[in-house]
Amino acid sequence: MPECLVFRVPTRHPADISGLDALIESGAVAPHEIVAVFGKTEGNGCVNDFTRPLAVMALEAALGARLGLAPAAIGARVALVMSGGTEGGLSPHLLILARREGAAGEGRALAVGTAFTDDFLPEEVGRMAQVRATAAAVRRAMAAAGLEETSDVHFVQVKCPLLTSARIQEAAARGEGVATHDTYASMGLSRGASALGIGLALGEIPDSALDDSVIGTRTDLYSGRASASAGIELMRNEVIVLGNAPGWSGPFRIAHRVMRDGIDFSAIQGALADLGFPAAGQLPPEAAERVVALLAKAEPSGDGLIRGRRHIMNDDSDINATRHARALVGGVAAAAIGRTDLFVSGGAEHQGPDGGGPVAVIGRVGA
């Protein structure tokens, strides 16, 4: 049975793969074992954030050279999820997940499964076609991870596409209309459709509640385990499912909670407590080092309030609201963990309640 390996390495710039190279050279992980890479890159996280495709290109080239494959072939075997935006004190880094075959474990341990949809047509982005394709991919990823029960799933990460002017015009040339002509708004619709697909697959959202009209509008429909990040570098959805599965071995476990707003410190503490970490105050350094990853979503509330106090995230014309939200949640999470290399992703449409979002912790709890 397999073991899930998790490594966190810093990056000096979006194309820096020296940390990955060092892991491979040390023998800690073999290139063929790597199944997914999460990355935080220091761009703006918006439509024109080219730090994401730059990081993907660097990773594809590095892994392709190691495996004797063309860089383009890496996308068929490794899910590369780059999330732009390291506002505030967030530190750029890579989170590398690998699957190694070994002896069967007892109980449950961290498991990872990946799946990919086909490329979407521009007119399918942000619509039910994306919802249903995502749900099917989540189910395939669960099967790949041996996660038979949806209750064993704690976090589902999706990298999804966005619309550009060229993609909108391509659809128009075929006589097709798109969900929006606002390229930035397309990011939210794509994330939202992806999150609804996750919720559908996990049984959190009934199929009867879903149609094109609810995407991006029904904030009461959400998944408590969904995380979606949109980017210009792809036209498909890449899905990574994380949970605790029977038969897997290794020291890692994952737990999740749902933050009700951007300052819900107690939700982070709850996820830590579920893994046996101290539940009060900031983690001591020795415990913080056993937290290999914190994964969270960030979104400003639509009513412009946090616990009754006004915020200006939605009204700032200079800095996008999702950038404010990443900085806010990143600061709260860093205060809990005592470290800033955390995967905080902005834009939480249908990913947790309005103004909040899922948070998951991967920790080393065994020997």
C-alpha positions as CSV (number, residue, x, y, z in Angstrom):
1,M,0.0,0.0,0.0
2,P,1.2,3.6,-0.6
3,E,2.6,6.3,1.6
4,C,2.1,10.0,0.9
5,L,5.3,12.0,1.2
6,V,5.0,15.8,1.7
7,F,7.9,18.3,1.4
8,R,7.8,22.1,1.8
9,V,10.6,24.1,0.1
10,P,11.2,27.8,-0.2
11,T,11.5,29.6,-3.6
12,R,13.7,32.6,-4.4
13,H,11.6,33.5,-7.5
14,P,8.8,31.9,-9.5
15,A,11.1,29.8,-11.6
16,D,13.3,28.6,-8.7
17,I,13.3,24.8,-8.6
18,S,16.5,24.5,-6.6
19,G,14.5,23.1,-3.6
20,L,13.0,20.4,-5.8
21,D,16.4,19.5,-7.2
22,A,17.9,19.3,-3.7
23,L,15.1,16.9,-2.6
24,I,15.7,14.6,-5.6
25,E,19.5,14.8,-5.3
26,S,19.3,13.8,-1.6
27,G,17.2,10.8,-2.4
28,A,14.3,12.0,-0.3
29,V,12.0,11.6,-3.2
30,A,12.3,10.1,-6.7
31,P,11.0,12.1,-9.7
32,H,8.5,9.4,-10.7
33,E,7.0,9.4,-7.2
34,I,5.9,13.1,-7.5
35,V,2.1,13.4,-8.2
36,A,1.3,17.0,-7.3
37,V,2.9,20.4,-6.6
38,F,1.2,23.3,-4.8
39,G,3.0,26.6,-5.2
40,K,2.6,30.1,-3.9
41,T,4.1,32.6,-6.4
42,E,4.6,36.3,-5.8
43,G,2.4,37.7,-8.6
44,N,-0.9,39.6,-8.3
45,G,-3.1,36.5,-8.5
46,C,-5.2,38.2,-11.2
47,V,-5.7,37.5,-14.9
48,N,-2.2,38.8,-15.9
49,D,-0.3,37.0,-13.2
50,F,2.3,35.3,-15.3
51,T,4.3,34.1,-12.3
52,R,2.0,31.1,-12.3
53,P,2.8,29.8,-15.9
54,L,6.5,30.7,-15.3
55,A,6.6,28.4,-12.3
56,V,4.7,25.7,-14.2
57,M,7.1,25.9,-17.1
58,A,10.1,25.6,-14.7
59,L,8.6,22.6,-13.0
60,E,7.7,20.9,-16.2
61,A,11.2,21.4,-17.6
62,A,12.9,20.1,-14.4
63,L,10.7,17.0,-14.0
64,G,10.7,16.3,-17.8
65,A,14.5,16.3,-17.8
66,R,14.6,14.0,-14.8
67,L,12.1,11.6,-16.3
68,G,13.3,11.7,-19.8
69,L,10.0,13.2,-21.0
70,A,9.1,16.3,-23.0
71,P,8.0,19.1,-20.6
72,A,4.5,19.0,-22.1
73,A,4.1,15.4,-21.1
74,I,4.5,16.2,-17.4
75,G,1.0,17.7,-17.3
76,A,-0.4,14.2,-18.0
77,R,1.0,12.8,-14.8
78,V,1.6,15.6,-12.3
79,A,-0.9,18.2,-11.1
80,L,0.8,21.6,-10.9
81,V,-1.3,24.1,-8.9
82,M,0.2,27.5,-8.7
83,S,-1.6,30.1,-6.7
84,G,-0.5,33.7,-7.3
85,G,-0.3,36.3,-4.6
86,T,1.9,36.4,-1.5
87,E,0.6,39.7,0.0
88,G,1.4,40.7,3.5
89,G,3.9,38.3,5.1
90,L,3.1,35.2,3.0
91,S,6.3,33.5,1.9
92,P,6.6,32.0,-1.7
93,H,7.2,28.2,-1.6
94,L,6.4,24.9,-3.1
95,L,4.6,22.0,-1.5
96,I,5.6,18.8,-3.1
97,L,3.4,15.7,-2.7
98,A,4.6,12.2,-3.7
99,R,3.2,8.7,-3.6
100,R,5.6,5.8,-2.7
101,E,4.5,2.2,-2.7
102,G,5.3,0.3,0.5
103,A,3.9,-1.9,3.2
104,A,0.3,-1.6,4.2
105,G,-0.3,0.7,7.1
106,E,-2.6,0.3,10.1
107,G,-5.4,2.7,10.6
108,R,-5.6,5.7,8.4
109,A,-2.9,8.0,7.0
110,L,-2.7,10.9,4.6
111,A,-3.7,9.9,1.1
112,V,-3.5,11.8,-2.2
113,G,-5.3,11.3,-5.5
114,T,-5.2,13.3,-8.7
115,A,-7.4,13.6,-11.8
116,F,-7.8,15.9,-14.7
117,T,-10.8,17.0,-16.8
118,D,-10.6,17.4,-20.5
119,D,-10.0,20.9,-21.8
120,F,-13.0,23.2,-21.5
121,L,-14.3,25.2,-24.4
122,P,-14.5,28.9,-23.4
123,E,-18.3,28.8,-23.3
124,E,-18.2,26.0,-20.7
125,V,-16.1,27.9,-18.2
126,G,-18.2,29.0,-15.2
127,R,-21.2,26.9,-16.2
128,M,-22.7,23.6,-15.4
129,A,-20.4,21.7,-17.8
130,Q,-17.5,22.7,-15.6
131,V,-19.4,21.8,-12.4
132,R,-20.2,18.3,-13.7
133,A,-16.8,17.6,-15.2
134,T,-15.2,18.7,-11.9
135,A,-17.5,16.4,-9.8
136,A,-16.5,13.4,-12.0
137,A,-12.8,14.2,-11.7
138,V,-13.1,14.5,-7.9
139,R,-14.7,11.0,-7.8
140,R,-11.8,9.7,-9.9
141,A,-9.2,11.3,-7.7
142,M,-10.9,9.8,-4.6
143,A,-10.8,6.4,-6.2
144,A,-7.1,6.8,-7.0
145,A,-6.5,7.7,-3.4
146,G,-8.5,4.8,-2.0
147,L,-10.9,7.3,-0.3
148,E,-14.2,5.4,-0.5
149,E,-16.0,7.5,2.1
150,T,-16.6,11.2,1.4
151,S,-16.2,11.8,5.2
152,D,-12.5,10.8,4.8
153,V,-11.9,13.7,2.4
154,H,-10.5,16.8,4.1
155,F,-9.4,19.1,1.2
156,V,-9.9,19.2,-2.5
157,Q,-7.7,21.6,-4.5
158,V,-8.6,22.5,-8.1
159,K,-6.6,24.5,-10.6
160,C,-9.1,25.9,-13.1
161,P,-9.0,28.2,-16.2
162,L,-10.1,31.7,-16.8
163,L,-11.3,33.6,-19.9
164,T,-9.1,36.0,-21.9
165,S,-10.2,38.3,-24.7
166,A,-8.8,35.9,-27.2
167,R,-10.7,33.0,-25.7
168,I,-13.9,35.0,-25.7
169,Q,-13.4,36.0,-29.3
170,E,-12.7,32.3,-30.3
171,A,-16.1,31.3,-28.9
172,A,-17.8,34.2,-30.6
173,A,-16.3,33.2,-33.9
174,R,-18.1,29.8,-33.5
175,G,-21.4,31.6,-32.6
176,E,-21.1,30.7,-28.9
177,G,-21.6,33.1,-25.9
178,V,-19.6,32.9,-22.7
179,A,-20.6,33.3,-19.1
180,T,-19.0,36.8,-18.8
181,H,-17.0,39.2,-21.0
182,D,-15.2,40.5,-17.9
183,T,-12.0,38.5,-17.8
184,Y,-11.5,39.1,-14.1
185,A,-15.0,38.0,-13.3
186,S,-14.4,34.8,-15.2
187,M,-11.9,33.8,-12.6
188,G,-14.6,33.9,-9.9
189,L,-17.1,32.0,-12.0
190,S,-14.6,29.3,-12.9
191,R,-13.6,29.0,-9.2
192,G,-17.3,28.9,-8.2
193,A,-18.2,26.2,-10.8
194,S,-15.3,24.1,-9.7
195,A,-16.2,24.5,-6.0
196,L,-19.8,23.5,-6.7
197,G,-18.5,20.5,-8.5
198,I,-16.5,19.5,-5.5
199,G,-19.5,20.0,-3.2
200,L,-21.6,17.9,-5.5
201,A,-19.1,15.1,-5.5
202,L,-18.8,15.1,-1.7
203,G,-22.5,15.2,-1.1
204,E,-22.4,18.7,0.4
205,I,-24.6,20.2,-2.3
206,P,-27.6,18.5,-3.9
207,D,-27.7,18.2,-7.7
208,S,-31.3,19.6,-7.7
209,A,-30.0,22.9,-6.4
210,L,-27.6,23.4,-9.3
211,D,-27.9,25.2,-12.6
212,D,-26.0,28.0,-14.4
213,S,-27.9,30.7,-12.5
214,V,-26.6,29.8,-9.0
215,I,-22.9,30.0,-10.0
216,G,-21.4,33.0,-8.2
217,T,-24.8,34.1,-6.8
218,R,-26.0,31.6,-4.2
219,T,-23.6,32.1,-1.4
220,D,-25.5,29.7,0.7
221,L,-24.4,26.8,-1.6
222,Y,-20.8,25.9,-0.7
223,S,-18.3,23.2,0.1
224,G,-16.5,23.2,3.3
225,R,-13.5,21.3,1.7
226,A,-13.1,23.0,-1.6
227,S,-10.3,25.2,-2.8
228,A,-10.1,26.5,-6.3
229,S,-7.5,28.7,-7.9
230,A,-7.9,30.1,-11.5
231,G,-5.1,30.8,-13.9
232,I,-4.3,31.7,-17.4
233,E,-1.9,28.7,-17.9
234,L,-4.5,26.0,-18.6
235,M,-8.0,25.2,-20.0
236,R,-8.8,22.2,-17.9
237,N,-9.3,21.5,-14.2
238,E,-6.6,19.8,-12.3
239,V,-7.9,18.1,-9.2
240,I,-6.0,17.1,-6.0
241,V,-7.9,15.2,-3.3
242,L,-6.4,14.9,0.2
243,G,-7.8,12.8,3.0
244,N,-7.0,10.1,5.5
245,A,-7.4,6.7,3.9
246,P,-7.3,3.2,5.3
247,G,-4.2,1.2,4.3
248,W,-2.0,4.1,3.7
249,S,1.2,4.4,5.8
250,G,3.4,7.2,6.9
251,P,3.4,9.9,9.6
252,F,1.1,12.5,8.0
253,R,-2.5,13.2,8.7
254,I,-4.8,16.0,7.5
255,A,-7.7,17.7,9.3
256,H,-9.9,20.6,8.3
257,R,-12.3,23.2,9.7
258,V,-14.3,26.0,8.1
259,M,-13.4,29.6,8.9
260,R,-16.6,31.6,9.3
261,D,-14.7,34.8,8.5
262,G,-11.2,36.1,7.8
263,I,-10.2,36.3,11.5
264,D,-11.6,33.0,12.7
265,F,-8.5,32.0,14.6
266,S,-10.4,29.3,16.5
267,A,-11.1,27.3,13.3
268,I,-7.4,27.0,12.7
269,Q,-6.8,26.0,16.3
270,G,-9.6,23.4,15.9
271,A,-7.9,21.8,12.9
272,L,-4.6,21.7,14.8
273,A,-6.3,20.2,17.8
274,D,-7.8,17.5,15.7
275,L,-4.3,16.4,14.8
276,G,-3.2,16.5,18.5
277,F,-1.4,19.9,18.4
278,P,-1.7,22.4,21.2
279,A,-5.0,24.2,20.9
280,A,-4.2,27.5,22.6
281,G,-2.0,30.4,21.5
282,Q,0.7,30.1,18.8
283,L,2.3,26.8,18.3
284,P,5.7,26.4,19.9
285,P,8.6,26.1,17.4
286,E,9.0,22.3,17.8
287,A,5.3,21.8,17.1
288,A,5.3,24.3,14.2
289,E,7.9,22.3,12.4
290,R,5.7,19.2,12.5
291,V,3.0,21.2,10.6
292,V,4.1,20.6,7.0
293,A,1.3,22.6,5.4
294,L,-1.6,24.9,6.1
295,L,-4.0,25.3,3.2
296,A,-6.7,28.0,3.4
297,K,-9.1,30.1,1.3
298,A,-9.6,33.8,1.7
299,E,-12.5,36.0,0.5
300,P,-13.8,39.4,1.6
301,S,-17.4,39.3,2.8
302,G,-20.0,40.6,0.4
303,D,-21.7,42.9,2.9
304,G,-18.5,44.8,3.7
305,L,-18.4,43.7,7.3
306,I,-16.4,41.5,9.6
307,R,-18.3,40.8,12.8
308,G,-20.2,44.1,12.4
309,R,-17.2,46.3,11.7
310,R,-16.8,47.8,8.3
311,H,-13.9,46.8,6.0
312,I,-12.9,48.4,2.7
313,M,-11.6,45.4,0.8
314,N,-14.4,45.5,-1.8
315,D,-14.1,49.3,-2.2
316,D,-10.4,49.7,-2.8
317,S,-9.8,50.5,-6.5
318,D,-6.1,50.3,-6.1
319,I,-5.6,46.9,-4.6
320,N,-7.9,44.0,-5.6
321,A,-10.1,42.6,-2.8
322,T,-8.7,39.1,-3.0
323,R,-5.2,40.5,-2.4
324,H,-6.4,42.2,0.8
325,A,-8.1,39.0,1.9
326,R,-5.0,36.8,1.3
327,A,-3.0,39.2,3.4
328,L,-5.6,39.2,6.2
329,V,-6.0,35.4,6.4
330,G,-2.3,34.9,5.9
331,G,-1.6,37.0,8.9
332,V,-4.1,35.2,11.1
333,A,-2.9,31.8,10.0
334,A,0.8,32.8,10.5
335,A,-0.1,33.9,14.1
336,A,-1.5,30.5,14.8
337,I,1.3,28.4,13.2
338,G,4.3,30.7,13.9
339,R,5.4,30.5,10.3
340,T,4.6,32.3,7.0
341,D,5.1,29.7,4.3
342,L,1.4,28.9,4.1
343,F,-0.8,28.2,1.1
344,V,-3.4,30.9,1.3
345,S,-5.5,31.3,-1.8
346,G,-7.8,34.2,-2.6
347,G,-11.2,34.0,-4.2
348,A,-13.5,31.7,-2.2
349,E,-16.7,31.6,-4.3
350,H,-18.8,28.6,-3.0
351,Q,-15.7,27.7,-0.9
352,G,-17.0,28.1,2.6
353,P,-19.5,30.7,3.8
354,D,-19.5,34.3,2.5
355,G,-16.4,36.0,3.9
356,G,-14.9,32.7,5.3
357,G,-13.4,29.6,3.8
358,P,-12.0,26.1,4.4
359,V,-8.7,25.7,6.2
360,A,-6.8,22.4,6.3
361,V,-3.6,21.4,8.2
362,I,-1.3,18.6,7.2
363,G,0.8,17.5,10.2
364,R,3.4,14.9,11.1
365,V,1.7,13.0,14.0
366,G,3.5,9.6,13.8
367,A,7.1,8.5,14.2
